[in-house]
Amino acid sequence: MSETALRPSPISPTVDFDTEGVQHGFLRLPYSRDDSAWGSVMIPITVIRNGSGPTALLTGGNHGDEYEGPIALFDLARCLKAEDVSGTVIIVPAMNYPAFVAGTRTSPIDRGNLNRSFPGRPDGTVTQKIADYFQRELLPRADIVLDFHSGGRTLDFLPFCAAHILPDKDQEARAFELVEAFSAPYSMKMLEIDAVGMYDTAAEEMGKVFITTELGGGGTATAKSAGIAKRGVMNVLRHTGIVAGGAEAGQTTWLDMPDGNCFSFAEEGGLIEPIFDLGDEVREGAVVARIYPTGRTGAPPIEVRAKMDGILCARHFPGLMKAGDCVAVIAVIVV
């Protein structure tokens, strides 16, 4: 074991994970800075424990500009009572709290993308220290992990709950069972562009049942997307028996991202004209967007074409884009 791995985390919880009842507190991370020599990053956390049963780790704000998860989890932390629980619920509404407060995808302190920082380091940057604490202290406690995401300020998604195709087919099946229980309007067999350093990967490599979401985007939430998140998390808790009662079922459409042809990227920057809206059917070769050069008039737009048949499940959100940005994502409806 490396010297770094042996070092204790600098984060200290103000809650006791083994105490019965409801506790609201913080994960306190010392952070000395210009405006607070002995200051700390205070990450809100709630622990609800009642007897024996599974442990659910519920997280949002992994990226700070994604809001459905924090809305659902701050509300759940306020409302869920110990007598409603059989087991343990650990709620962290804003994992990357500095990014959440700033309304940015990455931390304003170190520009760290928490969802690319695992397993983290106890002696690293602020973001790496947060990742290390989840890796060594919180993930090992969990049986199931639900991490909320949406598109943030630069993407917009059809509202879906998702899990990954895994080598362990039993683990995979249990994850997709929870996806179905979440009962979002869409359910996705998700493909990641790059899974290295992800919270998802860290949880799955520990054998945890991990599910995630993409519930909208544009750097905001809607009444509909927040409602999907709030209903979905309760459905997951009920399905696992942590909370009594049946899940609130709804119709879901299953989608698959079979390979890298799902993704279309911009090779030039400019002004984007979307040709399809989310949920529209797209055929291979169809123009999904035009990108107009903005330096002069009269120049022809660059056409971005779909590489496969399917429906548009994600799109670039702001009107201007840069080379390398994701333009569109196509998914296949699973019949």
C-alpha positions in Angstrom: 0.0 0.0 0.0 1.3 3.4 -0.9 2.3 6.1 1.6 -0.5 8.3 0.3 -3.2 5.6 0.8 -2.1 5.2 4.4 -2.6 8.8 5.2 -5.9 9.7 6.9 -8.4 11.9 5.2 -8.3 15.5 6.3 -12.1 15.6 6.2 -13.9 15.1 9.5 -17.6 14.5 9.7 -19.8 16.2 12.3 -22.2 13.3 12.1 -21.8 9.7 13.4 -22.6 7.2 10.7 -23.4 4.5 13.3 -25.8 6.5 15.4 -29.6 5.9 15.2 -31.9 8.7 14.2 -31.6 11.7 12.0 -28.4 13.8 11.9 -27.8 17.0 9.9 -24.2 18.1 9.7 -21.1 18.6 7.6 -18.1 17.0 6.1 -15.5 19.6 7.2 -12.5 20.0 5.0 -9.8 22.4 6.3 -9.0 25.0 3.6 -6.6 27.9 4.4 -7.2 30.8 2.1 -6.8 34.6 1.9 -10.1 35.4 3.5 -10.0 32.6 6.2 -6.6 31.5 7.4 -8.0 28.6 9.4 -11.1 28.2 7.2 -12.9 25.1 6.0 -15.1 23.8 3.2 -18.3 22.7 4.8 -20.2 20.1 2.8 -23.7 19.5 4.0 -24.6 15.9 4.9 -27.6 14.1 6.4 -27.5 10.6 7.9 -30.8 8.8 8.7 -30.4 5.4 10.4 -32.9 3.1 11.9 -32.0 -0.5 12.7 -30.6 -3.0 10.2 -31.1 -2.9 6.5 -29.4 -1.7 3.3 -27.4 1.6 3.1 -28.2 4.0 0.3 -25.7 6.7 -0.6 -27.6 9.5 -2.4 -25.5 12.3 -4.0 -26.0 15.4 -6.2 -23.9 18.3 -7.1 -21.0 16.2 -8.4 -21.0 18.9 -11.0 -22.0 22.2 -9.5 -24.3 23.5 -12.3 -26.7 20.6 -12.2 -29.7 21.2 -10.0 -32.3 18.4 -10.0 -30.3 16.2 -7.6 -29.7 19.0 -5.1 -33.3 20.0 -5.1 -34.5 16.4 -4.6 -31.9 15.7 -1.9 -32.2 18.9 0.1 -35.9 18.2 0.2 -35.5 14.5 1.1 -33.1 15.4 3.9 -35.7 17.8 5.3 -38.6 15.4 5.1 -37.4 11.9 5.6 -37.9 10.6 9.2 -36.0 7.9 11.0 -39.2 5.9 11.6 -39.7 5.8 7.9 -36.4 4.1 7.3 -35.2 0.5 7.7 -31.4 0.7 7.3 -29.4 3.8 6.5 -29.7 6.7 4.1 -26.7 9.0 3.6 -27.6 12.2 1.7 -25.0 14.6 0.2 -26.9 17.0 -1.9 -23.8 18.8 -3.2 -20.7 16.6 -3.3 -18.5 19.3 -5.0 -19.7 22.0 -2.7 -17.4 24.8 -3.9 -18.6 24.2 -7.5 -22.2 24.1 -6.4 -21.9 27.4 -4.6 -20.2 29.0 -7.6 -22.7 27.4 -10.1 -19.9 25.9 -12.1 -19.2 22.4 -13.4 -15.8 22.3 -11.8 -14.4 23.7 -8.5 -13.5 27.4 -8.5 -10.7 26.6 -6.0 -8.7 24.2 -8.2 -10.7 23.7 -11.4 -11.2 20.1 -10.3 -13.9 18.0 -12.0 -14.9 15.8 -9.1 -16.3 13.2 -11.5 -12.9 12.7 -13.1 -10.9 12.8 -9.8 -11.4 9.3 -8.3 -9.9 7.7 -6.3 -8.6 11.0 -5.1 -5.7 11.9 -2.8 -5.8 12.8 0.9 -2.9 15.1 0.3 -4.1 16.5 -3.1 -6.2 19.4 -4.2 -9.5 20.2 -2.5 -11.3 18.3 -5.2 -9.0 15.3 -4.8 -9.5 15.3 -1.0 -13.3 15.2 -1.5 -12.9 12.3 -3.9 -10.6 10.4 -1.5 -13.2 10.8 1.3 -16.0 9.3 -0.8 -13.7 6.6 -2.1 -12.4 5.4 1.3 -15.1 6.4 3.8 -18.6 6.7 2.1 -18.6 4.3 -0.8 -17.5 1.3 1.4 -20.6 1.9 3.6 -23.0 1.8 0.7 -25.0 -1.0 -0.8 -26.6 1.2 -3.5 -25.5 4.5 -4.9 -27.7 7.0 -6.7 -25.8 10.0 -8.2 -27.9 12.6 -9.8 -26.7 14.4 -13.0 -28.2 16.7 -15.7 -26.6 18.6 -18.5 -25.4 21.6 -16.6 -24.9 24.8 -18.5 -23.7 23.2 -21.8 -25.9 20.2 -22.5 -29.6 19.4 -22.4 -31.0 15.8 -22.1 -34.1 13.9 -22.4 -34.9 13.0 -18.7 -33.5 9.5 -18.1 -32.2 7.3 -15.4 -29.2 5.1 -16.4 -26.8 2.3 -15.5 -23.8 0.9 -17.3 -23.1 -2.4 -19.0 -20.8 -4.2 -16.6 -18.6 -7.4 -16.7 -20.5 -8.7 -13.7 -23.9 -9.4 -15.1 -25.5 -9.9 -11.7 -24.4 -6.5 -10.6 -25.5 -5.1 -13.9 -29.0 -6.7 -13.6 -29.4 -5.3 -10.1 -28.5 -1.8 -11.4 -31.0 -1.9 -14.2 -33.6 -3.2 -11.8 -33.2 0.1 -9.9 -33.2 2.1 -13.1 -36.6 0.6 -13.9 -37.8 1.3 -10.3 -36.7 4.9 -10.6 -39.3 5.2 -13.4 -38.0 8.2 -15.3 -39.7 9.0 -18.7 -36.6 7.3 -20.3 -34.3 4.6 -19.1 -30.8 4.3 -20.6 -28.1 1.7 -21.1 -25.4 4.3 -20.9 -22.1 4.6 -22.7 -19.4 6.9 -21.2 -16.9 8.8 -23.5 -14.2 8.3 -20.8 -14.9 6.4 -17.6 -11.4 6.9 -16.0 -11.6 8.7 -12.7 -15.4 8.7 -12.5 -17.4 8.3 -9.3 -19.5 5.7 -11.2 -16.4 3.6 -11.9 -15.2 3.8 -8.4 -18.5 2.6 -7.1 -18.9 -0.2 -9.7 -15.4 -1.5 -9.1 -16.3 -1.9 -5.4 -19.3 -4.0 -6.5 -21.9 -1.4 -5.5 -25.2 -1.2 -7.3 -24.8 2.2 -9.0 -27.3 4.2 -11.0 -27.3 7.8 -12.3 -29.5 10.3 -14.2 -29.5 13.0 -16.8 -32.6 14.9 -16.2 -32.4 18.1 -18.2 -29.8 20.8 -18.5 -29.2 24.4 -19.5 -27.9 25.2 -16.0 -31.3 25.2 -14.4 -34.2 22.8 -13.4 -37.8 22.8 -14.3 -40.8 21.8 -12.3 -41.0 18.6 -14.4 -37.4 17.7 -14.1 -37.3 18.4 -10.3 -40.4 16.3 -9.9 -38.9 13.4 -11.8 -35.9 13.5 -9.4 -38.0 13.7 -6.2 -40.3 10.9 -7.3 -37.4 8.7 -8.6 -35.3 8.8 -5.4 -38.3 7.8 -3.3 -39.1 5.0 -5.8 -35.5 3.7 -5.4 -35.7 3.8 -1.6 -39.1 1.9 -1.6 -37.9 -0.7 -4.1 -34.9 -1.6 -1.9 -37.1 -1.8 1.2 -35.3 1.1 2.9 -38.6 3.0 2.9 -41.9 1.1 3.1 -44.5 1.2 0.4 -44.7 0.5 -3.3 -42.9 2.6 -6.0 -44.9 5.1 -7.9 -44.7 3.5 -11.3 -44.7 5.4 -14.6 -44.2 4.6 -18.2 -40.6 4.5 -19.3 -39.0 4.1 -22.7 -35.8 2.1 -22.8 -32.9 3.5 -24.7 -29.4 2.2 -25.6 -26.2 3.9 -26.5 -24.5 1.0 -28.4 -21.2 2.5 -29.4 -19.3 5.7 -30.1 -21.4 6.5 -33.2 -23.9 7.9 -30.7 -21.8 11.0 -30.3 -21.3 13.9 -32.8 -18.7 16.6 -32.0 -17.9 20.0 -33.5 -14.8 20.3 -35.6 -15.1 24.1 -35.8 -16.6 26.7 -33.5 -19.5 29.1 -34.2 -23.2 29.7 -34.0 -25.2 26.4 -33.7 -28.5 25.9 -35.5 -30.3 22.8 -34.2 -32.2 20.9 -36.8 -33.9 18.4 -34.5 -35.3 18.8 -31.0 -34.9 16.3 -28.1 -36.9 13.1 -28.7 -37.1 13.6 -32.5 -36.3 10.6 -34.7 -33.0 11.0 -36.6 -31.8 8.9 -39.5 -28.1 8.1 -40.2 -26.6 10.8 -42.4 -29.2 13.4 -41.5 -27.9 16.9 -40.6 -28.4 17.3 -36.8 -27.0 20.8 -36.6 -25.4 23.6 -38.7 -22.5 25.6 -37.3 -22.2 29.1 -38.8 -18.8 30.9 -38.7 -19.3 34.1 -36.9 -16.4 36.2 -38.1 -18.0 37.3 -41.4 -21.2 37.0 -43.3 -21.6 34.9 -46.5 -19.6 31.9 -45.3 -21.5 28.5 -45.6 -22.3 26.7 -42.3 -20.6 23.4 -41.4 -23.1 20.5 -41.3 -22.9 18.0 -38.5 -24.5 14.7 -39.4 -25.8 11.7 -37.5 -23.7 8.5 -37.6 -26.6 6.2 -36.8 -30.4 5.9 -36.7 -32.2 6.7 -33.4 -33.6 9.6 -31.4 -31.9 12.8 -30.3 -31.4 12.3 -26.5 -28.9 15.1 -25.8 -27.8 18.3 -27.5 -25.5 21.2 -27.0 -27.3 23.9 -25.1 -25.8 27.5 -25.6 -26.1 29.1 -29.0 -22.3 29.4 -29.4 -19.9 26.5 -29.4 -16.3 25.7 -29.7 -14.3 23.1 -31.6 -14.5 19.8 -29.7 -17.8 20.4 -28.1 -20.5 17.7 -28.1 -23.1 18.7 -30.6 -25.6 15.8 -30.2 -26.1 12.3 -28.8 -28.3 9.7 -30.5 -29.8 6.8 -28.7 -31.7 3.7 -29.9 -35.1 2.8 -28.6 -35.0 -0.7 -27.2 -38.2 -2.6 -28.3 
